[in-house]
């Protein structure tokens, strides 16, 4: 009897241990969630969902779920492990992050990105809030002698829809996100630049050596435009700004052009290899130097504001840029044309009045990526309520 009792006790202890381990596996990733206000995931090419604030409506409940998914413990390590396993076992990438399009094109594969392409998840309330914020900001800017431009950076799927997989269908009876933004901005009188037209017009039009390039890469960095795409888009933005300010528009002669061969997906180094050649634009004008700000700007934790001063700039004007991911790292593309360039992340949008009052820039450029409408932007719950009075 004692032996049977011991066996039962041992079995019960083992069961308890397994239950404890199982519970720990479930709860540890959430106990050690990363609550850093702003997290940019390099491997997912997007900003992680920010805390949406407290609320009990369905929208808040949905974004609490997105927040938890994006902030779980060891998320990025798990993604890399899965990607490496896919490369090792199947000689392919993880389909959670990337997907093959037609003719060897690669696109982001997350369901919200695909839903946006299909025109199934256009958030009209969010569009209204963003354009309301832009209208209020532009109104205050004009009252104080400043110009304002809202720029929307299109998804690759919006510029190269013809290479999306055949089994992903677009509902053409619905309006696209970009057209809805344009309509809302026009109604509110917002100066809004959506450069999808110039990006599409310049497909496969750049010749460097024997290679022809479009405005987005075929495989490498599937989420953003390449340097040629940035040039085309920012030229259009510059033309709009030049309508009210005497600032030279970005010019072809301002850049030296070269090519670079890529064998890994951006931010990944694994056994899975790609073959892509991308255009590289290097500004050949004096770019100025980092300088000290005259005030201490309010920014979210982990953020800063960079200031570049250039006595040799082509104009004596100043620009304040609140960037998303498409303009990140493009300071030198502005600092040779503007004497003073101030740049920070758009996550600091609530502090715009403070920035304008202290810097008094000649122009403000506010960038939002199309992809952000299904990523972190819905958590910007103050967008539509910010007042400059």
N, C-alpha and C positions, 0 to 999 in steps of 0.2 A: 504493500500500500504506500509505504514511504517513497519507494522509487517512482511510482506513478504520480504521487503528489509533487515530487521534485521535478519530474518531466513537465507536468502541467504548469508549475511555477515558472520553469525556464521558458516554456512556450509563451506563457502570458507576458513574461518580461520582454521577450523578443518582439512580441506583438506591440507592446507599449513603446519600445524603442523605435520600431518602424513607424508607428503613428506619430511619435514626436519628430522624427526625422522628416516625415512627409509634411507635417504642419510647418516645421521650420523652413523647408524648401518653399512653401507657399508664402510665408509671411516675411521672411528675411529680405527679399527684394523690395518689399514695400516699407519695411521698417527703416531700411537704409536708403530710401529714395533720395535723389539729388534735388534739393529745393533751391539751388542757385537760381536767382531770378532769370538770368539770360544764359542759355546754353545753345551754342551753335554746333550741330553735329556735322563734322566734316564728311563722314562716310555716307550720311544720308542726304547731304547737300541741302540741308534745311535747318531752320531754327526750331528747337523743341518747344512744344506748347507751354506757354506761360500761364501762371496762376490766373484763372478767370475772375477771381473775386467771389464773394459769397452770394448765393442766390439759390432758390429752390425751383426755378422754372426748368422746363425741359432743355433749354439751350445750355444753361449752366450745368445741368446733370450730364449732358453729352460731353462737355469740355472738361469736366472733372475726370471722366474716363480717359480722354485723350491725354490729359496731364499725367495721370498715373501710368499710362502705357509708355509715355516718353521719358519718365523720370525713374523707372525701376532700377534697382541696384545692378551693376554690371551689364547694363543693356548693350553698350557698345562692344564690350568684350564678347558677349554672346553672338552679336551680329558678325563680328570678325571670325569667330570660330566656325559659324555656319558657312560663311563665305569660303573659308579655307577648306572646309570639308567638301563643299560642292565642287571646288576646283580640283581637289585631289581625287574624288570619286567619280565625278562626271565630266571633268574638264569643261566646266561651264560656271557662270556666276549664279549667285543666289537670286531667284526670281522674286523674292520679296523686295529687292532694291532696284533691280534692272530687268529689262525685258528686251528681247529681240524684236525689232520692227522689220520691215521689208528691206531687201537689198543691203543687209548688214548694218542697218542703223540700230542704235541702242537708245532706249528711252527709260526714264524713271518708271517704276512699276507699282508704286503704292496706289491703293484703291481710290484715294481721293484725287490724285493726279489724273487717273484714268476717268473718274467720274466727271471731272472738270472738262476734259476733252469731249466726253459724250454729252456735255451740257445738261447733266442730271443734278448737279448740286450747286447751282448758282444761288448765292446768298444775297437776296435783294436788300435785306435789312442792313447787312454789313456794307454793301455798296453805298447805301444811303448814308450810313454813319461816316464812311470815309470821305465821301464827297462833301458832306456837311462840314467835317473837320477842315477839309481843304478850302472850302468856300469861306469859312470863318477866318482861317489863317491868311488867305489871300486878301480878304477885306481889311484885316488889321495891317498887313504888310503895305497895301496901297495907301492907307491912311498915313503911314509913316515913311512914304517915299521909297518903298522896297518892292521889287517884283517877286512873284512866286510862280513856280512851275511844279505840277504834279506829274511824275513820270511813272508809267506802268510798264514793267519789263516783261515781255511775253514769254510764255512757255515754249519750249522747242516744238511741242505738239501743235501749237497754234501757228507756227511759221512753217513747219514741215509736216503737215497732217497727212500728206500722201504716202509717207513711209510708216505710219502707224500700222500695227498688225490688222489683218483683214477681219479677224474675229472680234475686234473692238469697234462697235458701230457708233457713229455720231448721230444724235437726234437733230436733224437739220430743221425740224419744225420749231425748235426752241432757239432763243437768242443766246449767243455766246457770252461768256463773262466779260470779255473785252468790249463787246458792243454795248452791253448793259452799263458798264462803267462810263463809256464815252457819252451815252445818252444822259446819264445822271449828271455827269460833270458839265455837259453843255447846258442842261436846264438850270444849273446853279451858277453858270458863268465862270466856272473854274478853268484856269489855263492848264490844260491836261494834254500831255504828249504820250500817245501810245504808238510806238514806232514799228508796229507789225507790218505796215505797208512797205517801208523802206527795207526792212529785213527780208521780206518776201521778194521784193523787186531785185535785190542783189544776190539772190541764190546763185551759187556757182558762177560768180562774176569776177572774183579776184584771182589774178595770175601772178604767182611768185615762182620764178624759175620755170620748171615744167609742170608745176602743180596748180590745179584750179580749186579754189576754196569757196564755200558758202559762208553764211553768217552764223551757223552753229556747226560744231564738229559732228562727224558721223558717229564716232564711238566715245572718244575721250570727253569727260565732263558732259554727260548727257543732259544736264539740267540747265546749263547757262549758255548764252551766246559766247562765241570766241572773240578774239581781239578785232577781227574784221566786223563782226556783228556789233561789237561795242562802238567801233568807229562810226558805222552807219547810223546807229541809234543816237549817239551823242552829237553827231553832226546835225541831225534833225532838231534835237533839243537846243543846240547852240543857235540854230537859225531862228527859233522861237524867241530865245532870250535876246538875240541881236535886234529884234524888232523894237525893243524898248531900251536896250543898253548898248553902248559903243564898246562891245567886246568881240574880238575876232572869233569867227567860227573855227572849230577844229578843222585842220587841213591835211591833205594827203602828204604834203612835203614836210610836215612836222614829225613824221615817223620814219624810222628805218624798219624795213620789213625782212623777216627771215622765216624759216620753218623749223619745226621741232618734231621729232618722231617720238611717239608714245607707244609703249608696249604694255602698260598696266592701266586698268581703270583708275580714274582719279581717286586718290586717298586709299587705294588698295594695292598691296604688293603680294601676289600669290602665284600659284602655279598656272592659273588661268591667264593667258596673255591675249592682248588685242594688238592690232596693227592700225595705227592712225597717224597721220601727219597733220599738224595744226599750224595755223599762221600765228606769228608773234610780231606784235607792233611795239617798238621801243621808241619812246619820245626822244628826239634829238635836240630839244631846247632846254635851257637852264630851268631846273625844277624848283629852285628855292631851297630854303632850309626850315627845319622845325623851329618854332619860336614859342615863347612863353605867352600864355593867355593873360589878359588884363583883369580877369575875374575868375572865380572858382565855379565852374558850371555844375549844376545839379545833374547827375547821371545815375542810372541804375547801377547797382553793384556789379563789378566786373567790366564796366564800360569806361570810356574816357572820351574826351574831345581832342582831336588833333588840330594843330594850327600850323600852317605853312606860310611863310612870308617870302616874297620874291621881288626884290628891287628891279630885276631885269624882266619882269613880266610884260606881256604885250599890252596890258591895260592897267589902269590904276584902280580897277574895280575889285570888290570883294564878293565872295559867295559862301553861303552856308549850305552844306549838303547833309541831309539825313538819309543815309543809304540803307538799302536792303543788300542782298548778296550780289547783285549784278554790278554795282558800282564799288563794291568793296575792293580796295587795292588800286583804285584808279586815280589816286590823288595827283599823280604827275601829269595826268591828262588834263587837269584843270590848273595846276599851279604855275604853268608856264604862260597861261593866258590871263589869270587873275593875280593881282598883287597879294591878296590875302585869301586864303582858303581855310575854312573851318569845316571839319567833317566829324560826324558822329553817327552812331546807329539810330535807325528810326524808332527803336524801342524807347527812345527818350522823347517821344512825340509830345508827352504831357508838359514838357519844359520848354516848348517852342517860344512862348512869350518871353520867358527869361532870356533865351538866346538872342531873340531879335532886339530886345531892349538893351542888352549889354554890347552886342556886336554891331548892330545896325548894318547888316550886310546890304549890298546893292541888290542881290537876288538870293532867293532860297530855292533849293532844288530838293524835293521830297520824293524819294524813290520807293515804290512798292512793287515787288515781284508778283506776277500773276499767281504763281504757286502759293504765295503766302495767304491767299484768300481761303485755302483749304488746309493751311498749316497753323501758324501762330496768330494770324491777324484776328480771328474771331475772339481771342482772349483779350483784345484791346477794347474792353467794355466801356472805356471813357471816350472813345473817338467822337461820338456824336454829341457829347454833352459839354465839351470844352468850350469855354467862352473867353473872349479877349476884352470884356468890358471891365 
